[in-house]
Amino acid sequence: MLDEARVNRTLETCVAPSADRETDSLDVRLVRQCLDGDEEAWSVLLDRYKRLIYSIPIKYGFTSQEATDIFQDVCVELLAELPRLREPRALPKWLAQVTSHKCAHVKRQAGRRTPVALSETLEDVADTTDLTEQVLLDVEREQALREAVSTLPPRCRQLIQALFYETPARPYREIALQLNLAYGSIGFIRGRCLGRLRSELHKNGFQ
Protein backbone atom coordinates (compact mmCIF):
# COMPACT_ATOMS: atom_id res chain seq x y z
CA MET A 1 0.00 0.00 0.00
CA LEU A 2 1.24 3.50 -0.80
CA ASP A 3 2.67 5.29 2.24
CA GLU A 4 1.04 8.66 1.56
CA ALA A 5 2.57 10.16 4.69
CA ARG A 6 6.05 9.54 3.33
CA VAL A 7 5.07 11.05 -0.01
CA ASN A 8 3.66 14.09 1.77
CA ARG A 9 6.82 14.56 3.80
CA THR A 10 8.94 14.31 0.67
CA LEU A 11 6.79 16.81 -1.19
CA GLU A 12 7.17 19.07 1.87
CA THR A 13 3.63 20.30 1.54
CA CYS A 14 0.16 19.30 2.67
CA VAL A 15 -2.14 18.48 -0.24
CA ALA A 16 -5.43 20.25 0.34
CA PRO A 17 -8.52 20.33 -1.89
CA SER A 18 -9.20 23.43 -3.94
CA ALA A 19 -12.67 24.65 -4.91
CA ASP A 20 -11.77 24.70 -8.60
CA ARG A 21 -10.66 21.08 -8.88
CA GLU A 22 -10.89 19.83 -12.47
CA THR A 23 -13.83 17.61 -13.29
CA ASP A 24 -13.34 13.92 -13.85
CA SER A 25 -14.90 12.99 -17.17
CA LEU A 26 -14.17 9.30 -16.57
CA ASP A 27 -16.56 9.21 -13.61
CA VAL A 28 -19.23 10.96 -15.67
CA ARG A 29 -18.86 8.39 -18.43
CA LEU A 30 -18.79 5.41 -16.08
CA VAL A 31 -21.90 6.54 -14.21
CA ARG A 32 -23.76 7.03 -17.48
CA GLN A 33 -22.73 3.56 -18.69
CA CYS A 34 -23.76 2.00 -15.37
CA LEU A 35 -27.18 3.60 -15.65
CA ASP A 36 -27.43 2.10 -19.15
CA GLY A 37 -26.93 -1.35 -17.64
CA ASP A 38 -23.27 -1.84 -18.56
CA GLU A 39 -21.98 -4.43 -16.05
CA GLU A 40 -18.38 -3.95 -17.14
CA ALA A 41 -18.62 -0.23 -16.35
CA TRP A 42 -19.93 -1.11 -12.90
CA SER A 43 -16.92 -3.38 -12.32
CA VAL A 44 -14.55 -0.64 -13.49
CA LEU A 45 -16.23 1.91 -11.22
CA LEU A 46 -15.92 -0.34 -8.17
CA ASP A 47 -12.33 -1.21 -9.01
CA ARG A 48 -11.56 2.50 -9.35
CA TYR A 49 -12.80 3.32 -5.85
CA LYS A 50 -12.44 0.10 -3.86
CA ARG A 51 -9.18 1.24 -2.25
CA LEU A 52 -10.77 4.52 -1.23
CA ILE A 53 -13.76 2.74 0.34
CA TYR A 54 -11.67 0.08 2.10
CA SER A 55 -9.25 2.64 3.51
CA ILE A 56 -11.92 4.40 5.56
CA PRO A 57 -13.01 1.54 7.87
CA ILE A 58 -9.33 0.70 8.37
CA LYS A 59 -8.78 4.27 9.59
CA TYR A 60 -11.65 3.76 12.01
CA GLY A 61 -9.93 0.68 13.41
CA PHE A 62 -12.14 -2.02 11.86
CA THR A 63 -10.78 -5.44 10.96
CA SER A 64 -10.35 -6.54 7.34
CA GLN A 65 -13.54 -8.61 7.53
CA GLU A 66 -15.48 -5.70 9.00
CA ALA A 67 -14.07 -3.44 6.28
CA THR A 68 -15.29 -5.94 3.67
CA ASP A 69 -18.78 -5.91 5.17
CA ILE A 70 -18.86 -2.11 5.12
CA PHE A 71 -17.55 -2.12 1.55
CA GLN A 72 -20.42 -4.37 0.49
CA ASP A 73 -22.95 -2.13 2.26
CA VAL A 74 -21.56 0.93 0.48
CA CYS A 75 -21.74 -0.85 -2.89
CA VAL A 76 -25.39 -1.72 -2.29
CA GLU A 77 -26.16 1.89 -1.39
CA LEU A 78 -24.24 3.16 -4.41
CA LEU A 79 -26.23 0.86 -6.68
CA ALA A 80 -29.49 2.13 -5.20
CA GLU A 81 -28.54 5.81 -5.23
CA LEU A 82 -26.72 5.97 -8.57
CA PRO A 83 -29.84 7.02 -10.55
CA ARG A 84 -30.27 9.93 -8.13
CA LEU A 85 -26.63 11.04 -8.20
CA ARG A 86 -26.97 14.57 -9.52
CA GLU A 87 -23.26 15.26 -9.93
CA PRO A 88 -21.11 12.25 -10.99
CA ARG A 89 -17.95 14.34 -10.60
CA ALA A 90 -18.65 14.46 -6.87
CA LEU A 91 -18.69 10.64 -6.62
CA PRO A 92 -15.38 10.27 -4.68
CA LYS A 93 -16.54 12.69 -2.01
CA TRP A 94 -19.98 11.06 -1.87
CA LEU A 95 -18.43 7.61 -1.43
CA ALA A 96 -16.09 8.88 1.28
CA GLN A 97 -18.95 10.51 3.16
CA VAL A 98 -21.27 7.52 2.92
CA THR A 99 -18.52 5.11 4.00
CA SER A 100 -17.40 7.32 6.86
CA HIS A 101 -20.96 7.76 8.12
CA LYS A 102 -21.52 4.00 7.98
CA CYS A 103 -18.35 3.44 9.98
CA ALA A 104 -19.40 5.98 12.59
CA HIS A 105 -22.86 4.39 12.79
CA VAL A 106 -21.45 0.89 13.26
CA LYS A 107 -19.11 2.15 15.97
CA ARG A 108 -21.97 3.80 17.81
CA GLN A 109 -24.12 0.68 17.48
CA ALA A 110 -21.35 -1.56 18.77
CA GLY A 111 -20.40 0.84 21.56
CA ARG A 112 -16.87 1.02 20.22
CA ARG A 113 -14.38 3.69 21.17
CA THR A 114 -11.43 5.06 19.26
CA PRO A 115 -8.24 3.57 20.75
CA VAL A 116 -6.58 5.97 23.18
CA ALA A 117 -2.83 6.16 23.84
CA LEU A 118 -1.84 5.80 27.50
CA SER A 119 -0.54 9.36 27.52
CA GLU A 120 -3.90 10.77 26.43
CA THR A 121 -6.94 11.62 28.50
CA LEU A 122 -10.52 11.18 27.42
CA GLU A 123 -10.76 14.92 26.88
CA ASP A 124 -8.00 14.69 24.26
CA VAL A 125 -9.96 12.27 22.08
CA ALA A 126 -12.04 13.77 19.25
CA ASP A 127 -15.69 12.84 19.11
CA THR A 128 -17.18 10.94 16.17
CA THR A 129 -18.01 14.10 14.23
CA ASP A 130 -14.45 15.38 14.43
CA LEU A 131 -13.12 11.96 13.46
CA THR A 132 -15.44 11.82 10.46
CA GLU A 133 -14.30 15.21 9.21
CA GLN A 134 -10.63 14.33 9.61
CA VAL A 135 -11.08 10.96 7.93
CA LEU A 136 -12.78 12.62 4.96
CA LEU A 137 -9.91 15.07 4.58
CA ASP A 138 -7.32 12.28 4.85
CA VAL A 139 -9.13 10.06 2.36
CA GLU A 140 -9.52 12.84 -0.20
CA ARG A 141 -5.82 13.62 0.05
CA GLU A 142 -4.85 9.95 -0.27
CA GLN A 143 -7.17 9.40 -3.24
CA ALA A 144 -5.64 12.41 -4.99
CA LEU A 145 -2.19 10.92 -4.48
CA ARG A 146 -3.22 7.50 -5.79
CA GLU A 147 -4.78 8.99 -8.91
CA ALA A 148 -1.84 11.30 -9.52
CA VAL A 149 0.67 8.43 -9.19
CA SER A 150 -1.33 6.35 -11.68
CA THR A 151 -0.93 9.05 -14.36
CA LEU A 152 2.86 9.23 -14.14
CA PRO A 153 5.14 7.76 -16.84
CA PRO A 154 6.07 4.11 -16.19
CA ARG A 155 9.59 4.77 -14.88
CA CYS A 156 8.39 7.43 -12.44
CA ARG A 157 5.49 5.25 -11.34
CA GLN A 158 7.82 2.28 -10.72
CA LEU A 159 10.31 4.40 -8.82
CA ILE A 160 7.66 5.97 -6.58
CA GLN A 161 6.16 2.54 -5.95
CA ALA A 162 9.59 1.22 -4.95
CA LEU A 163 10.29 4.23 -2.74
CA PHE A 164 6.91 4.71 -1.09
CA TYR A 165 4.82 1.54 -1.44
CA GLU A 166 7.15 -0.66 0.56
CA THR A 167 7.70 -0.74 4.30
CA PRO A 168 10.35 -0.59 5.55
CA ALA A 169 11.91 1.65 2.92
CA ARG A 170 14.62 -0.03 0.84
CA PRO A 171 18.12 1.40 0.19
CA TYR A 172 18.55 3.39 -3.02
CA ARG A 173 21.22 0.97 -4.22
CA GLU A 174 18.79 -1.95 -4.11
CA ILE A 175 16.09 0.04 -5.92
CA ALA A 176 18.57 1.18 -8.58
CA LEU A 177 19.54 -2.43 -9.23
CA GLN A 178 15.91 -3.52 -9.52
CA LEU A 179 15.00 -0.72 -11.95
CA ASN A 180 18.27 -0.95 -13.90
CA LEU A 181 19.22 2.62 -13.02
CA ALA A 182 22.58 4.11 -12.13
CA TYR A 183 22.84 4.43 -8.35
CA GLY A 184 23.97 8.04 -8.59
CA SER A 185 20.96 9.00 -10.71
CA ILE A 186 18.29 7.86 -8.24
CA GLY A 187 18.18 11.14 -6.34
CA PHE A 188 17.87 13.22 -9.50
CA ILE A 189 15.18 11.00 -11.04
CA ARG A 190 13.33 10.87 -7.73
CA GLY A 191 13.23 14.66 -7.57
CA ARG A 192 12.02 14.96 -11.14
CA CYS A 193 9.31 12.34 -10.60
CA LEU A 194 8.10 14.01 -7.42
CA GLY A 195 8.01 17.27 -9.37
CA ARG A 196 5.76 15.57 -11.93
CA LEU A 197 3.60 14.27 -9.10
CA ARG A 198 3.32 17.72 -7.57
CA SER A 199 2.40 19.21 -10.95
CA GLU A 200 -0.27 16.55 -11.49
CA LEU A 201 -1.80 17.28 -8.10
CA HIS A 202 -1.77 21.00 -8.80
CA LYS A 203 -3.35 20.46 -12.21
CA ASN A 204 -6.19 18.57 -10.56
CA GLY A 205 -6.87 21.36 -8.10
CA PHE A 206 -4.74 20.24 -5.15
CA GLN A 207 -2.12 22.63 -3.85
Rosetta blueprint (number, residue, H / E / L):
1 M L
2 L L
3 D L
4 E H
5 A H
6 R H
7 V H
8 N H
9 R H
10 T H
11 L H
12 E L
13 T L
14 C L
15 V L
16 A L
17 P E
18 S L
19 A L
20 D L
21 R L
22 E L
23 T L
24 D L
25 S H
26 L H
27 D H
28 V H
29 R H
30 L H
31 V H
32 R H
33 Q H
34 C H
35 L H
36 D L
37 G L
38 D L
39 E H
40 E H
41 A H
42 W H
43 S H
44 V H
45 L H
46 L H
47 D H
48 R H
49 Y H
50 K H
51 R H
52 L H
53 I H
54 Y H
55 S H
56 I H
57 P H
58 I H
59 K H
60 Y L
61 G L
62 F L
63 T L
64 S H
65 Q H
66 E H
67 A H
68 T H
69 D H
70 I H
71 F H
72 Q H
73 D H
74 V H
75 C H
76 V H
77 E H
78 L H
79 L H
80 A H
81 E H
82 L H
83 P H
84 R H
85 L L
86 R L
87 E L
88 P H
89 R H
90 A H
91 L H
92 P H
93 K H
94 W H
95 L H
96 A H
97 Q H
98 V H
99 T H
100 S H
101 H H
102 K H
103 C H
104 A H
105 H H
106 V H
107 K H
108 R H
109 Q H
110 A H
111 G L
112 R L
113 R L
114 T L
115 P L
116 V L
117 A L
118 L L
119 S L
120 E L
121 T L
122 L H
123 E H
124 D H
125 V L
126 A L
127 D L
128 T H
129 T H
130 D H
131 L H
132 T H
133 E H
134 Q H
135 V H
136 L H
137 L H
138 D H
139 V H
140 E H
141 R H
142 E H
143 Q H
144 A H
145 L H
146 R H
147 E H
148 A H
149 V H
150 S H
151 T L
152 L L
153 P L
154 P H
155 R H
156 C H
157 R H
158 Q H
159 L H
160 I H
161 Q H
162 A H
163 L H
164 F H
165 Y L
166 E L
167 T L
168 P L
169 A L
170 R L
171 P L
172 Y H
173 R H
174 E H
175 I H
176 A H
177 L H
178 Q H
179 L L
180 N L
181 L L
182 A L
183 Y H
184 G H
185 S H
186 I H
187 G H
188 F H
189 I H
190 R H
191 G H
192 R H
193 C H
194 L H
195 G H
196 R H
197 L H
198 R H
199 S H
200 E H
201 L H
202 H H
203 K H
204 N L
205 G L
206 F E
207 Q L
